[in-house]
Amino acid sequence: MSNQSVTEPAPTRGGRRYRDMAISLIVLLIPLAAFVAIFRLRGGEDVVVVDPATAVAQAQSASAFPVAPPQGLDEAWRPVSAVFQPKEQGATLRIGYLTPAGAGVQLIESSEPVDPLLIRELGDQVRPLGVVTVGARTWDHYEVRGGERALVAEEPGRTLIVVGAADVAELEYLAAAVT
């Protein structure tokens, strides 16, 4: 045997080539694209409209406060949520809408004490913007959390709040529909 040393070949790169990585990504993206397409075709992004009549009826039957559901809203105002919550210290009716411009707005009617209600619903970063008269009601106008706006009307036995990311004209339109 000779005393020669055998040189081993240099190790090859163990990583994958770019072509292999591209193929792997394509294999992953094709099922994802198919899933998204099926989701969209089946209406996955459509707005689910609800009927607020049940929550309004619950609030009216509880006689917690005089309930004033909106009347005469244009069909472009789509109700997307409605819930009535009775509590020991009062009750609250919430109806959420998607406005014709696509903004989210909520109508809140409550017999709960005003101060905790306003803090819970509007947050603690409330900035008064003045007073607005809509129909026969005077509403306090506020800028609230995240740049949203709110209209608040305090009446004996209840507080009305219209709050959302809509412009003031849409908030006033909803406020005017509250009879």
Summary of the structure (lengths in Angstrom):
residues: 179
radius of gyration: 28.8
end to end distance: 107.5
largest distance: 111.6
contacts: 462
relative contact order: 0.13
helix: 31%
strand: 32%
